[in-house]
Amino acid sequence: MAKIKVKQVKSRIKRPKDQKLTLDALGLRKLNRVVEHEDTPAIRGMINKVRHLVTIVE
């Protein structure tokens, strides 16, 4: 299965709790960190929920 790299580019400060929990579920706890996940619909949904805080790294 394909891999996808996600990088947190904006702070989680003053964000709703559900968005903070989504970032935690993705493994993003600090700014400018990159994590790699399988490209599944569940992961895509989490990325879509916090798309204003993260970017996809090629």
ZIPETA-V112150 format. One line per field, one symbol per residue. phi: phi as a letter, one per 20 degrees, with the letter a starting at -180 (. if undefined). psi: psi as a letter, one per 20 degrees, with the letter a starting at -180 (. if undefined). A space follows every 10 residues. Layout:
phi: ???
psi: ???
This chain:
phi: .fdcdccedc fefmdfgfff ffffffnddc fmedcdcfed gffffffffd fedcceee
psi: qqqpppppiq qipkqqhhhg hggghijoiq qjqpqprqnr hgghggghhk hiirqpp.
